[in-house]
Amino acid sequence: MEDGIPWARIRKPPVDTSPSEFHNPDIAEEFRPGDHIEVQWKRCQYFPYGWWYGIVGHAANCTRDDQDCKCHLDEVLWLEFRQYIRDSRWRKVPIKRKRSREDSSGLDGFYGGIRKLFSEDEISTWLQLWPKESLQ
């Protein structure tokens, strides 16, 4: 565990996967903009994973109209981490939709498995941990 993390922010992992293991992701074809997700992320390849909360976003060229949106057919899945300011490089991150191993997004880190959140309890738990102000 990282130093300086308050006990109130610690919880049992969402799935029965060791922090050192890649979680086989949910079926990525089913993810659509607006879906709440958890994704494994680690800063360095040999570090353990942590789980991060995000929302599936739209591609830059999408009209965001429900009838015209084709984002669920795109090879790239856009993850939004709305706890970061709009101009942050961490705010919106592309990952490959179809993958079976960890991947570097070109940012400083590696993404592992991803899972869709269906329960309001899981979503509200994440939102309770949300920072009071947007992160840089």
Disulfide bonds with the S-S distance in Angstrom:
none
